[in-house]
């Protein structure tokens, strides 16, 4: 039974260590309000003072002139395919197909 006692001692030690770490973690999470609840300190109400400061802004570079509008390139394909009258004029007419299965014979 000596061999069975060692793992139980190790488990007990680890559980105690885990419990100690948990207590320290909870103590660290305690808020400042709960610590200072015994000592009440009054803080004087002081109006904030407006301090004027002068800051000089220096431009880092001259603003460039607006770029001139570039002409839109002419797209002949788009012009041709959107013009309905031109499409009708240039369309291939449908040829009448003569069927060899019809007629005498």
C-alpha positions in Angstrom: 0.0 0.0 0.0 3.0 2.3 0.1 2.8 2.7 -3.6 -0.9 3.8 -3.6 -0.2 6.5 -0.9 2.2 8.6 -3.1 -0.3 9.5 -5.8 -2.9 10.5 -3.2 -0.3 12.8 -1.5 0.6 14.3 -4.9 -3.1 14.9 -5.7 -3.6 16.5 -2.3 -0.6 18.8 -2.8 -1.8 19.9 -6.2 -5.3 20.6 -4.9 -3.9 22.7 -2.1 -1.7 24.6 -4.5 -4.7 25.2 -6.9 -6.7 26.5 -3.9 -3.9 28.8 -2.9 -3.6 30.2 -6.5 -7.4 30.8 -6.6 -7.4 32.7 -3.3 -4.5 34.9 -4.5 -6.3 35.6 -7.8 -9.5 36.5 -6.0 -7.7 38.8 -3.7 -6.1 40.5 -6.7 -9.5 41.2 -8.2 -10.7 43.1 -5.2 -11.8 46.6 -6.3 -10.4 49.8 -4.9 -13.8 50.9 -3.6 -14.0 48.0 -1.2 -10.5 48.7 0.1 -11.2 52.4 0.6 -14.6 52.0 2.2 -13.1 52.4 5.7 -11.2 55.6 4.9 -13.5 58.4 3.7 -11.6 61.2 2.0 -13.4 64.3 0.7 -12.2 65.8 -2.5 -12.6 69.5 -3.0 -14.7 70.6 -6.0 -12.4 72.6 -8.2 -13.6 74.2 -11.5 -11.4 73.4 -14.4 -9.3 76.2 -15.7 -9.2 76.9 -19.4 -5.6 77.4 -20.6 -5.2 78.9 -24.0 -2.3 77.7 -26.1 -1.2 78.9 -29.4 -0.2 76.3 -32.0 1.2 77.3 -35.3 0.3 75.1 -38.2 2.9 75.0 -41.0 1.9 73.4 -44.2 4.1 70.5 -45.2 3.6 70.9 -48.9 1.8 73.1 -51.3 -1.6 71.9 -52.4 -1.4 70.8 -56.0 -3.7 72.2 -58.6 -6.7 70.1 -59.4 -5.9 67.7 -62.3 -7.5 68.6 -65.6 -10.3 66.4 -66.6 -9.1 63.7 -68.9 -11.2 63.2 -72.0 -13.2 60.0 -71.9 -11.9 57.5 -74.6 -14.3 56.8 -77.4 -15.6 53.2 -77.2 -16.7 52.4 -80.7 -18.0 49.0 -79.7 -20.3 50.4 -77.1 -21.5 53.1 -79.5 -22.2 50.6 -82.2 -24.0 48.0 -80.1 -26.2 50.6 -78.3 -27.4 52.3 -81.5 -30.6 50.4 -82.5 -30.9 51.9 -86.0 -27.4 51.0 -86.9 -27.8 47.5 -85.6 -30.9 47.0 -87.8 -29.1 48.4 -90.9 -26.1 46.3 -90.5 -27.8 43.1 -89.5 -27.6 40.1 -91.9 -31.0 39.4 -93.4 -32.4 36.0 -92.8 -32.3 34.0 -96.0 -35.3 31.9 -97.0 -34.4 28.2 -96.8 -35.9 26.1 -99.5 -36.8 22.7 -98.1 -36.1 19.8 -100.4 -38.8 17.7 -98.7 -41.6 19.8 -100.0 -43.1 19.8 -103.5 -43.6 17.1 -106.2 -42.3 13.8 -105.8 
